[in-house]
Amino acid sequence: MENRSALKRHLFQLENKLLLPEIRTSKEEIMNLLSDNFFEFGSSGKVLYKDEDISEATLGIVKMTMSDFEIHSLSEEIVLATYRIYNELNNQHSLRSSIWKVVDGQWKMHFHQGTKIPL
């Protein structure tokens, strides 16, 4: 596995990209970051799949801040990322987790879950 701190920085950057308006409004950019079998348990309670549900309209523009980012190696090519998100638009905190896998030499998000933290 690549250097842990370099990998942590890289995955942090990829997670942050998914919060940027220019990425969230580009289906091509989104599709490039997600594995073909990607699915998500959203904080809304909805289950989303890359091939069915992910689009610019689904994601929308957000104003979120990430904190407490950590990575947990599951294998040489699979990493669990965990962190907190603060959504400034609705004053909501949530816990997030993503599974990243190496696909054709690139890290791709395979799974994501968001869980709201009660106010």
C-alpha positions in Angstrom: 0.0 0.0 0.0 1.2 3.5 -0.7 2.5 5.6 2.1 -0.3 6.0 4.7 -0.1 9.8 5.1 0.0 10.2 1.3 -2.9 7.9 0.9 -4.9 9.7 3.6 -4.2 13.1 1.8 -5.2 11.6 -1.5 -8.5 10.1 -0.3 -9.3 13.3 1.7 -8.9 15.3 -1.6 -11.2 12.8 -3.4 -13.8 13.1 -0.7 -13.6 16.9 -0.8 -14.0 16.9 -4.6 -17.4 15.3 -4.2 -18.4 18.4 -2.1 -17.4 20.9 -4.8 -20.1 22.5 -7.0 -18.1 22.1 -10.2 -17.8 18.4 -9.5 -21.3 17.8 -8.2 -22.8 19.4 -11.4 -20.6 17.4 -13.8 -21.9 13.9 -14.4 -18.6 13.0 -16.1 -16.6 14.0 -13.0 -18.9 12.2 -10.6 -18.9 9.0 -12.8 -15.1 9.1 -12.8 -14.9 9.1 -9.0 -17.4 6.3 -8.4 -16.8 2.6 -9.1 -19.2 0.9 -11.5 -20.9 -0.9 -8.6 -21.2 2.2 -6.4 -24.1 2.5 -4.0 -25.0 4.8 -1.1 -27.1 4.7 2.0 -27.9 8.4 2.1 -28.5 10.4 5.2 -32.0 11.0 3.8 -32.7 7.3 4.1 -32.6 6.7 0.4 -30.5 4.0 -1.2 -28.8 5.3 -4.4 -27.0 3.4 -7.2 -24.5 4.8 -9.7 -26.2 3.2 -12.7 -29.7 4.3 -11.7 -29.8 7.3 -9.4 -26.7 9.4 -9.5 -27.0 12.6 -11.4 -26.4 16.3 -11.1 -30.0 16.7 -10.0 -29.7 14.1 -7.3 -26.6 15.6 -5.8 -27.3 19.3 -5.9 -25.1 22.1 -4.6 -24.0 21.8 -1.0 -22.1 23.9 1.5 -20.4 21.3 3.7 -17.3 21.2 5.9 -15.4 17.9 6.5 -13.6 17.2 9.8 -12.1 14.3 11.7 -11.1 12.5 8.5 -9.5 9.1 9.1 -8.7 6.1 7.0 -8.8 2.4 7.9 -7.0 -0.1 5.7 -9.1 -3.2 4.9 -6.7 -4.6 2.4 -3.9 -3.5 0.0 -6.5 -2.1 -2.4 -9.5 -1.3 -0.1 -9.8 1.5 2.4 -12.6 2.7 4.7 -12.7 6.4 5.2 -14.6 7.9 8.1 -15.3 11.6 8.9 -17.8 14.1 10.0 -19.7 16.6 7.9 -21.3 19.9 8.9 -23.9 21.1 6.4 -24.0 24.8 6.7 -27.3 25.2 4.7 -29.4 23.2 7.2 -27.2 23.4 10.3 -27.0 19.5 10.3 -24.1 17.3 11.4 -23.6 13.8 10.1 -21.2 10.9 10.3 -19.9 9.7 7.0 -18.1 6.5 5.8 -16.9 5.5 2.4 -15.2 2.4 1.0 -12.6 3.2 -1.6 -11.2 0.5 -3.9 -8.4 0.6 -6.5 -9.9 0.0 -9.9 -7.6 0.0 -12.9 -4.9 1.8 -10.9 -7.2 4.5 -9.6 -9.0 4.9 -6.3 -12.8 4.8 -6.8 -15.6 5.2 -4.2 -17.4 1.9 -4.0 -19.8 2.6 -1.1 -20.9 5.6 0.9 -23.1 6.1 4.0 -24.3 9.3 5.7 -25.9 9.2 9.1 -27.4 12.3 10.6 -26.4 13.2 14.2 -29.5 14.5 16.2 -29.3 18.2 17.1 
